């Protein structure tokens, strides 16, 4: 049984850069973590400023390897943060 469901006080979960970068590239576990952060009964997501700046740096430089590498524009990064990250914090 998972104790997170029985907690009287929701735990704070630190979301790191790996989760953010992975969530925009693949529909896998990292994206599910961000989606789960939208449900107020599970946990409180915590994003540090350093993590967000590191995410921006990596996204501008390009995520992925070799020919699968994708670089994002500042406008695309803003949209990603608005649609994915900010709703998790509300």
PADODREN-183979 format. One line per field, with one value per residue (C-alpha): residue number from 1; residue in one letter; x, y, z. Coordinates in steps of 0.1 Angstrom, whole numbers. Example, Ala and Ser with C-alpha at 12.3 -4.5 7.8 and 13.67 -1.06 7.14 Angstrom:
2
nr	[1 | 2]
rest	[a | s]
X	[123 | 137]
Y	[-45 | -11]
Z	[78 | 71]
% end
This chain:
90
nr	[1 | 2 | 3 | 4 | 5 | 6 | 7 | 8 | 9 | 10 | 11 | 12 | 13 | 14 | 15 | 16 | 17 | 18 | 19 | 20 | 21 | 22 | 23 | 24 | 25 | 26 | 27 | 28 | 29 | 30 | 31 | 32 | 33 | 34 | 35 | 36 | 37 | 38 | 39 | 40 | 41 | 42 | 43 | 44 | 45 | 46 | 47 | 48 | 49 | 50 | 51 | 52 | 53 | 54 | 55 | 56 | 57 | 58 | 59 | 60 | 61 | 62 | 63 | 64 | 65 | 66 | 67 | 68 | 69 | 70 | 71 | 72 | 73 | 74 | 75 | 76 | 77 | 78 | 79 | 80 | 81 | 82 | 83 | 84 | 85 | 86 | 87 | 88 | 89 | 90]
rest	[x | x | x | x | x | x | x | x | x | x | x | x | x | x | x | x | x | x | x | x | x | x | x | x | x | x | x | x | x | x | x | x | x | x | x | x | x | x | x | x | x | x | x | x | x | x | x | x | x | x | x | x | x | x | x | x | x | x | x | x | x | x | x | x | x | x | x | x | x | x | x | x | x | x | x | x | x | x | x | x | x | x | x | x | x | x | x | x | x | x]
X	[0 | 13 | 15 | 12 | -25 | -28 | -8 | -26 | -1 | 7 | 45 | 66 | 82 | 112 | 110 | 144 | 157 | 158 | 120 | 113 | 136 | 123 | 87 | 88 | 107 | 88 | 54 | 68 | 72 | 85 | 54 | 32 | 50 | 42 | 6 | 3 | 15 | -17 | -38 | -38 | -44 | -12 | 18 | 30 | 55 | 85 | 105 | 137 | 148 | 181 | 162 | 140 | 171 | 189 | 159 | 159 | 196 | 193 | 162 | 179 | 210 | 190 | 176 | 184 | 214 | 227 | 201 | 173 | 185 | 159 | 166 | 137 | 131 | 125 | 88 | 85 | 101 | 76 | 47 | 61 | 64 | 29 | 12 | 32 | 50 | 29 | -4 | 15 | 23 | -13]
Y	[0 | 34 | 57 | 89 | 84 | 81 | 112 | 139 | 164 | 162 | 155 | 180 | 165 | 182 | 181 | 182 | 192 | 156 | 152 | 185 | 178 | 142 | 153 | 174 | 149 | 116 | 106 | 85 | 85 | 121 | 134 | 113 | 128 | 163 | 154 | 138 | 171 | 187 | 166 | 185 | 154 | 136 | 158 | 194 | 199 | 220 | 236 | 255 | 286 | 268 | 239 | 261 | 280 | 248 | 235 | 267 | 264 | 227 | 234 | 263 | 242 | 212 | 181 | 146 | 131 | 132 | 135 | 134 | 166 | 193 | 229 | 251 | 288 | 311 | 314 | 276 | 273 | 299 | 279 | 247 | 263 | 279 | 246 | 221 | 235 | 264 | 244 | 219 | 247 | 260]
Z	[0 | -9 | 21 | 1 | -1 | 36 | 45 | 64 | 50 | 14 | 8 | -11 | -41 | -57 | -95 | -111 | -145 | -158 | -152 | -170 | -200 | -203 | -201 | -232 | -253 | -246 | -234 | -205 | -168 | -166 | -183 | -160 | -130 | -142 | -149 | -114 | -99 | -111 | -87 | -54 | -32 | -42 | -35 | -37 | -66 | -59 | -87 | -77 | -97 | -105 | -119 | -141 | -154 | -161 | -180 | -201 | -208 | -219 | -240 | -258 | -264 | -275 | -259 | -272 | -289 | -324 | -351 | -325 | -309 | -308 | -297 | -286 | -290 | -261 | -272 | -272 | -238 | -224 | -238 | -223 | -189 | -192 | -203 | -183 | -153 | -141 | -139 | -117 | -92 | -89]
% end
